[in-house]
């Protein structure tokens, strides 16, 4: 077992095979839903307790979708202490975790891909994807759609209405383009996805799948509640 593999919490990662190829890897970029740590922008708009309840619900939705498909799921956890700590009823204990690195999102995503994939029993031969934990419309079918798109494309994106993405899939033999994809990206802006696709345009085939809204701020939250009031739990 490699040193990276030993850093995972949970069971050894082996992963099923699909049509003779390794099953894809779903990397969840997850900041623990704890007051003062996550969803601070939302908390400023609606209050810390309401933001905490909403965030925990969004995590449960994400992990329910992630648990229901023929892929192998891992958690890139923040803060680092959450690699070993428990979040009962929110983060499943049977999903391996490793710590996100320090720094900006470019560094975090590159580190997550470099850490997760070599630790898989099949190394770098699998397709993989990044998702976050703030998309209430995520489902197993939507994730499957993203991985299926990689059969004909090098990268697959599920856009969000604010210019970002809720899903970023990478074909196994296209991972070499990741650094190019993330060069000078204006993260958390209306330009995020456009910057990435512009970076990749000359070298990669790009597919787009369903547009799904995420919940980042008070306006997102109000739109979500207007359509799904009963879906936000209060306990």
FENDA-V645773 format. One record per run of one state. SS is the DSSP state (@ for helix, = for strand, . for the rest). FROM is the first residue (numbers start at 1). LEN is the number of residues. Records with the same first field share a line. If there is no record, write none. Layout:
BEGIN
SS = FROM-LEN / FROM-LEN
END
This chain:
BEGIN
. = 1-2 / 7-2 / 10-7 / 19-2 / 23-2 / 32-8 / 47-1 / 67-5 / 79-1 / 84-13 / 100-5 / 120-8 / 132-8 / 150-5 / 160-5 / 171-1 / 182-10 / 201-5 / 209-9 / 232-4
@ = 3-4 / 40-7 / 48-19 / 80-4 / 105-15 / 140-10 / 172-10 / 192-9 / 218-14
= = 9-1 / 17-2 / 21-2 / 25-7 / 72-7 / 97-3 / 128-4 / 155-5 / 165-6 / 206-3
END
